[in-house]
Amino acid sequence: MWLRRGSTLEHYLPRSGYPEFSVFALNLIPACARCNLLKGVAIGTTPATQYLHAFFHQLPRFALLVCSVDIQADAIGVRYRLRASRPIARALLARATYHFEQLELGDRSRRESLTELGDRRSTFAEYAGPQNRYVELRRYLRREARGYRRVLGPNHWKTCLYSALARISGVLARRVPKHIAMSASNESPGP
């Protein structure tokens, strides 16, 4: 569920309310600058109003983050949500849901995904080829998903995106070349 590696140290318990923990190692957790800003100084009293703590709340090793991709003739829609595919502690799911919603991780993952799709569309078209060989494209997408899962884990947006793309590779193979042709005709000529 993490977008990027933490570039700042965030105080899980804010310095303003808990100055005695301001330099306590377990109170300093890695966070990206945006998450640190969005979190603010609020502290919840129940799991449904508490953020995940990077050291104490371990996400399961199975996918909790789910991505769906909808490819239309003129647009690609990407959506992220949380869904427990296996039993998970109710308190952990409540914290994960709160964390996901308050830090806008669904929308932020969607934006990252759309950039990734734009950056990789020629690669997708190359694998699909002019004959729309979705089998080769699906094989490539599955390989990418497995690689991201090994490196980033099952709950990273890239893992989920490539898994979702592999599931719809037939649709993607038929529509990617059209999207590339449309974008190429809309690009302005170079200098």
Secondary structure, 3 states (H helix, E strand, C coil): CCCCCCCEEEECCCCCCCHHHCCCHHHEEEECHHHHHHHCCCCCCCHHHCCCCCCCCCCCCCCCEEEEEEECCCCEEEEEEECCCCCCCHHHHHHHHHHHHHCCHHHHHHHHHHHHHHHHHHHHHHHHCCCCCHHHHHHHHHHHHHHHHHHHCCCCHHHHHHHHHHHCHHHHHHHHHHHHHHHHHHCCCCC
